[in-house]
Amino acid sequence: MSTEANNSSAPELTISFAAAGWLQTYQFGVAKAIQELGLDGPNVRLCGSSAGALAASALISKVDFDALREYAVACVVDCHSSAFNAFRIREYVLVGIERFAVEKFRNDAQLREKLNKQFEAYVSVLPWCRTKVMNEFETAEDLEEALIASCCLVPLAGLPIKLRKSGEYVCDGGLTAFQPRKNEERTITVSAMYFSRADIRPSSFLPAWYGLYPPGPKRYREIFDEGYNDAIKFLVKERHVDASHLQRLKTLPKATHETKWDVAVDILTGICFFLFIRPWAVLIIYAEMFISTIVLLMVAAVHATKSAKWEHVYHSLRNMTSFRVFLHTFLGKNVPVNHARLERHSRVYRILKPILYG
């Protein structure tokens, strides 16, 4: 039913939807624009993590995004009706998947082929947070399971789930692949986080904590329109479509709905993240690499004739003595790192990578 992340036969274009939580409405707005502009053709791969997987699968399924937005708004209203409803995300997702995905799968004989060819849902396999790509959908249950697994944001969306066929326990894809395939060629990245480096992202301030708890219905609809507008502007700017499509832009209110409190919370969160969380994450990674190098040296000494053991030592030493992880954390793409090698030799890096780089 699924494979590990790989670079199988390359499509003409990949559109990657990042994890978003309740900010899925921004992703749905982007998806609507892509749908209207005809950029969701058969040679386009659509992939996503968490709510991004919902947007990607909805594009392939030719969902009515206005209807999907209104369903999401109804969920927001219900969520606001009780503090306990913030933990009913799985129920909201299940009903939405049944209405907008599973029902179409059962009624459209060609949809299974399209999904198997074009769609990838990312999940995180526990306990070592390994990325898994779910891209084989023989039955409606396979599709439902993949989407629920990708959206399993513990604890807001319940506990990790056990996959029917592999027996693996998995949770939200955003944990290990927040923005799938983000460094690949011919890829358009979409994220609802205003501070992200995605190609299509909010052009104005949008509190990141809206991903965990949504704003009111009116603001939620406006965020959908912002996603729609941002997508069209980017696609025109990059010449994927011609400038005549700018007339499609929605009229948005000039005044921002975010309060000074919203801004203050995001600023404080950002300061804590960059000054405390990221440095500690880097320190823990280097500590693990130091300990694993010592252990590997001892093992290699015992098995002195086995070159494979010394190869592990060599790669571990390279990881430990390189300052690229530290520099890349704060300087970004200006200091490249070998993510594949680090993931192979550091479980801690594999787990903390989303915290460091998204």
N, C-alpha and C positions, 0 to 999 in steps of 0.2 A: 504494500500500500504506500510505501514511502521509501525515500533514499536519503543518504547523507547529502549535505550541501555539495554541489558540484557545478562544473561548467560544461554542461551538455551542449549539444548542437546550438550554436548561437542564433537567436532570432534577429530580425532587423532592428528591433527596439525593445528595451525592457523598461517597464514603468514600475518603480518600487515604492510601495506605501509603507511608511514607518508605523510603529506602534503609536497609539494616540489616546487610548482610553475613551473618556466621554468626548474628547475633541474629535471623535470620529465624524462629527457633522462637518468639520472642515474638509476632511478626506472625501466625504460624500459630495461636497460641492466641487472639489477638484475633479472627481470622477465624472460628475455630470458634464462638466466642460469638455473633458476628454471624449466622452460619449457623443456629445453634440457635434464636436469637430471631427469625428470619424477617425480618431487615432487609436482605437481599440480593435484594429483589424486582426485577421487570423495569423499574421506574422509578428504580432506583438506579444511578448511575455509579460504577464501581470503577476506580481508577487507582493506579499505583504506579511507583516507580523501583527498579531493581535487585531485591533480594529482595522488595521491596514489590510489584513487578509479579507475582512468583510467587504471593504471597498473594492479590492481587486476581483474577488469572486462575483460581486454584484455587477461589475463592468462586463465580465464575460457572459453573465446570465441575462444581460440586457434589462436590468431592473429599472423601474421607474424611480429615479432618485428623489423626485419630489414626494412621492408616496413614502419612500424610505425615510426621508427627513421628517415627515409628519409622524411616522411611527416612533422615531427617536425622540421627538418632542413630547409625545405622549408618555414615553418612559421617563423623561425628565420631570414632567408634572407629577408622576407617581413617585419618583425618587424624592422629590421635595415634600411630599405629603407626610413622610415619617423619617426620622433619623435612621431607623433600622433598614429602610429601603435602599440605603447606599450599598448594602451587602446583597442586593438582589440582582446584580449585574448578570449572573449566569442565566437567571430566569428570563430577563429581558432579551438576552442574546439568543437563547433557545427558541423563544417565540418568533423573534425576527428571522432567524435562520429557517425555521419551518415555513414561514409565510413567504419569504422573498428568495430563498435558495432551494430548499428541498422540494417544495411544491413545483417549482420550475423544472428541476432535475427530473422529476417523475413524469412531467408532461411534455418535455422536449427531448426527443430521441437523439438529437444531434449535440445536446449540451454536454453529455458525458465525454464525447470525443474532444470538444473544445476545451473543457476543463483539463483533461489529461495532457493536452498539447500546450496549453498556454498558462495554466495557473499553478502557483506554488504558495503553500501556506507554511509558515515557519513556526516551529515549536521548540521548546527547551526540554531536553531529556534529563531527568534527575537520576542520581544525586549530583553528578559531575557537570551539570549544565552544558551538555553537548547539544549543538545545533542539529536539528533534524528537519528535513524538507519533506513535506507531505504533498505528493503530486500525482498520485494514482487513485482514481475515484471510480470504482466499478459499480458501486451502489450509492443510493441517497444517504445511507447510513455512514459510508466512508466520508462523504463530503461534510455531513453534519459533525462527525467526530473530529475531523481536521479543523474545522472552524471553531468548535467549542474549545478544543485543546489550545489553539493559537490564542484564544481570548481568555485563557484561564489565569487572570490576574489575582493571585493569592494575596490576601484573604477576601478581597472585595468580590471576587467571582467564585468563591468556594475553595475547596481543596484540590490538589493536583488530581488528574484523572489517569486511569489505566487504559492504554490502548488495547482494543479488542484483539488484534491479530499478533502484535509483537509482545504484549504484556508489559511494555515499558510505562513508567510513570512520567507524565509530562505536565508542563505548565506553560504559561504565557511565552510566546515567541519573542516578545520584546526583551526578555531577560538576556538572551544570547545573540539575538539578531535584531536589534532595535530598528535598523534601516537595512534591509536585505540588499545584497549585491551593490552596495553604495559606491564601491571603487571600481566598478567594471565599466568598460567602454559601451557606448550606445545605450546608456541608462539614464533615465530621468527619475530623480529622487523626489519624493513628496513627504513632507513632514508638517504636522500641525504645531510644532514647537518653534516659536518665533526666533529663538536663539540658535537654531540648528543651522547647518551648512547645506541643507537640501536645496535642490534647484527650485522647487516650488514650496514656499513656506510663507507664513503670515507676514504681510508687508507692514503691519502695525503691531503694537504690543498686544499680546494675548496671554493672560496668566497661565503658566504651565500647570498650576494646580487645578485648572478646569478639567484636566484629564482625569482627575480623581473624583471630583465632584462638580457637576455641571452648573452653569449659570441659569438664569430664568429662561422660559420659552422664547420670549422675544429676542433676547441676545443670542440664544442658541440658533435661531433661524438666520440671524444676521451673520453669524460665523460661517454658516453654510454658504451664504452669498459671497463672503470674503474669499473663501476657498475657490469658488467659481471664478471670481474676478482675477485672483492671483494666478490661477492656471492659464487663463486666456492671455493675460499680459506676458507671462513667461513664454508661452508657445508662440506668440506673435514676435516677441523680442528675438527668440532663437530661430525664427523663420520656419517653424514647423507648420505654421498656417499663415495666411496673408493678413495684412493689417485691417482689412475690411471687417474682420470678426470682432474688432474692438467695440463695434456698435452693440454687441451682445452684453456688454458690461452692465451689471446691476447698479442701481443707485443706492448708495449706502449713507446712513446718517453721518454728518460731519463730526458731531460730538461723540467722544468716547464714552462707553458705559462703564469702563473700569475706574474704580475709585482710587484715591491716594493709598488706601489700605491695601488694595490689590497690588499696586506698584511696589509698596514697601515690603510686602510679603515676598514678592518675587526677587527683589533686590537682596533682601536678607538671605533668602535661600541660595541665591547665586554666590554671595560672599562666603557662606558656610561651605558650599560645594567646592569652590576653587581654593579657598584658604585652608580647609580642614579635611573634607572628605577625599578629594583627589590626592593630596600629599600622603595621607594615611594609606590609601589604596596602593599607591606606588611603593611605599615603604614595605607593605605586607608582601607585595609581589617579589621585591628584591630579597626579602628575608626568606621566602620560600625557595627562591632560586639558590641562595647561599646554602641552605640546609640540604636541598636535593643534590647539589654539587658534591658536598661532603659525603653524603650517603652513596652516591654513584661512584665516587673515587674509591670508597671502601669496597664496594661490590666489584668494581673493575680490578682492584688489586687481588681479590680472591680468585677471580676468573681472568687471570692475566693473559691467557692465550686467545680470548674471545674478543675480536676486534669490534664487534657490535657494542660491547660494553663501553669501550673507550670512545666510540663514536658518540654515545649518549653523554659521556663526560665532556667531550669537546663542545657539543652544542650547548650543554648546560653552562659551561664556562663562558662561552660567547654571550649567552643571555645575561649572565651575572655581571660580567665586566663591561657590558655596553651601557652607556648612559642614554641610549636612544629612546628607551621607554620613558624615562624621566623628561627628556627634552620634547619628545613628541606629545606628551600629555599637555604641555603648556604652549608649545609653538605650532602644533598641528602638522599639516602636510609638509611644512618646510623641513621637517626632520622625519624622513620615512623610517618605518620599522618593519621587521619581518613578522607579521602577525601569525602566519602559518606556523613558523618555527616556534614562536612563543606559545601558541596554543597546544602544540604537540608536547612541549616539555614543561609546561606550567599549568597545573589545574587551577591555581588561584588566579592566574591571568585570565584564563578562560571564563571564570566566574565574574571577575571584576571588570572585564573589558567593556561591558555596556556602561558601567559607571564612569570609566575613563574617557571613552570615545563615542558612546551612544550607539 
